Amino acid sequence: MFDVIQEDGHALVAAAKSNWARPVPDCPAWDAAGLARHTGTVLEWIATIVVTGEPASFRSLPLPPTGDADLPDWFLDNLDRTVGVLEAADPRQTVWTFSSLGDHRASWWRRRLAVETAIHRWDAQHAVAVEGGPPPTPLDADTAAAGIAEFVTEFLPGLLKSCTERPSGKVHLLLTDEAPERWLDLDELGSDDPVHTRADATVRGTASDVLLWLTNRRADSVDVHGDRDLFEAWTRLKR
């Protein structure tokens, strides 16, 4: 896992520094520099939490560099430190997390960091592709599968609860490179218990494709069939 985090972090920087002012379509509030500053700050935030075991405010952290030229070293220093902190921590160590399931083990942050870094690396590379560059590299399959589990169990119930026009129905997720398959009952706040009835919609693809679809990224190779109203309502879920 830590090797993949390092690879994704370095790839994010490589894509971003090719044009710091490049817009990031899937993170419209940021350009490439803003994406790097955000992700680098998240790295520092996670390290602080795991070291202290306590919640931390972004405002308590040192500000990222204002100059773009200083961003790569700052980002990669934070990446090395955070990976080192998580490698050294006992996975069972009790720390603060924002887990909706009450999981306060340090290992929770390993998954969170891996998924956060992978998705934002894809965002940075996709921004390059939009301008005619090479397509983004798919997410590591194990990381993507962990991200799907995290999204379904930790985040989706809250997203559905807070959405005034939430999608309705049952969605079957079929992963072509990972197991298991998942059934999402959107009328039961995203419950992923097995459903023995016909799905209203089916989403089929690699773990990378499906996680990107779940988070409203442009996963052109994911295969979706079923209720179009459900799919349209899905895109209105806040991320």
N, C-alpha and C positions, 0 to 999 in steps of 0.2 A: 504493500500500500504506500509506504513512504517514498519508494522509488518513483511510483506513478505521480505522487503529489509533486515531487521535485521536477519531474519531466513536464508536467502541466504548467507549473509555475514558470519555468524557464521558457516554455513555448509561448505563454501569455506575454511575457516581456518582449520576446523576439517579434511577435506580431504587432504589439502596441508601438514599439519604438520605430517601426518602419514609417509611421506617420502619427505622431502624438495627437494631432488635431482631427484624425479620422473619426467620423461619426460611428457609433456602435448601434446598429439597428435594433438589436434586442434589448438594449439598455439605453433608451432614447434620452435619458437625463445626462448621459456621459459621453464624452469623446474617449479616445483610447487612453489618454492621460488620466482622465477621470476614473476610468475603469481600473487602471493600475493603482491609482491612489486609494480607491475604495477597497480593492482586494488586499493590497498591502497593509492597510489599516486593520482589516479583518484578521489578517495573520497576527499582527501585534496584539490585537484584542484577545484572541484565543490564547496566545502564549501567556498573557497577563492573568487570565482567568485560571488556567491550569496551574500556574506557579502559585498563585495565592489561594485558589479554591473558592474565591469570592467573585460576585458580579463586578463588572468594570464598565465604566462609561466611556464612550468614544471620546468625550470631551476631556477625559483625564489623560489621554494618550498624547505623545508629542505629535505636532502637526507634520504631515508629509512634506517633502521638499516642494518648494514653489517652482523651482526650475525643472523643466522636463529632463534635462541632461543628467540630473542627479537621481531620477526615478529608478533606473535599473539597479544600481548598487543598493539603494534603500530597500527596494522590494525584495531583492535576493537575500540581503542580510536578514530581513524579517522572515523570509521563507526558511532559511537555514536555522534560525533560532527557534521558530515555532515547531518545525519538524524535530529538532533536537529535544525540545521540552516534552513533546508528546512521546517520543521514543523512550525518554528516561522515566516518564511517569508510569506508575503502576496502573494498568488499565482499569483496575477495580477501585482506584482512589476516588474518594468522594469529592466532587467539585460542583460549583454552580453550573447549571445548564438551563436552556429555555425549553427543555423537553416537555411536550404536552403529556407525555406518558410517565413523567416522574423519574426518568432515567438520569441519575446524577453521577454516573461513572465517567472517569476521564476518557475511557474508550469512546464515549458518545461524541467527543470532539474530534476523534480521529476520522470517523465517518463524515462528520459535518465539514471538516476541512477538505477532505478528499473530494467531496461532491461540489463544494463551493468553488474550489480551484479548477476542477475539470470543466464545469459549466462556463465559468468566466473565461477560461482559456478558449473554449469553443466560441464564445461571443467575440473575442478579439480576432480569432482566425476567420470567423464568418464575416466580420467587417472587412477584412482584407479581400475575401472572396467576392463580396458584393461589388468591389471596385475592380474586378477582373483578375484577382489573384487566385492561387490554388484553393481548392475546397478545404474546409476545416477537417482535421483528423477526427474520426469518431471517438467518443469517450471510451476509456477502458471498460470492458464488459463487466468486470466485477464491481468497479466503482459505480457504473450506471445502475447495475442491479441493486446495489446498496442505496443509491439515490432514489430509486423507485420505491423501495421499502420505506425509506425515510419519508418521502413525499406522501405516500398513501397513509401511513400510520401516524405520523407526527403533524403534518401540515394540512392535509386535505380536509379533515373534519372541521377545523377552525375556519378554513376558507369557505366551506359550504355554509357553515353556521352564520357567517357574517355577510353573506351575499344575498341581496334582496331579490335578484332574479337568477337563482341558482339553477344549474342543469338538473334534470330529473331523469331517472331511469337506471338501467343496469349496463355496465360497460365491462366487456371481456378484454383483458390485456393478454396478448399472446406473444411471448418472447421467443424469437427464433434461435437465440444463442445462449439463453440462460433459462433456468427454472427457478421457481414454479410459475405457472400462469396465475393471473389474479382476476378476481371478479370484484368490481366496485359497485356497490349499491348506493347510488347518489342520494336516494331518498332516505337512507339511514346514515347520513353524514359520512358517506364514503366507506362504510363497512366493507372489509375485504374478505368476509366469510364466504366459503364456497356457495354458489347459487346454482340451483338445479332447475332453472327455467331458462327460456330463450333470452339472449342478450338483446338489448335495444341498440347497442352499438358494439363494434369490434375494432380493436386497434392492434395491428400486427406489425412487428418489426424487431430489429435488434434491440437489446437493452438500451443502447445509446439512443437510437431513434425514438424509442418509447419515452424515455425520460425527457428528451428534448421536447417531445409533443406534450407531455404532461405539464411542462413549464412554459408552454406557448412559444417555444422556439420554432424555427422553420426547418422541420425535419421532412424534406421532400420525399424521402424513401419510405416513410411510414405508410402503411396501408390501412385506411379507415373505411368502414362500411357501417351503414345503419342510419339512425335518426339524425337528420341534418339539423333539426332544432336543438338537439342535445349538443352537437358539436359547436354550434354557434354560441349557445349559452356558456359552454366550457371556456371559450376565449374571453368571456367577460369576468371570469374569476380573477380577483386581484392576486398578484404575485409579490 
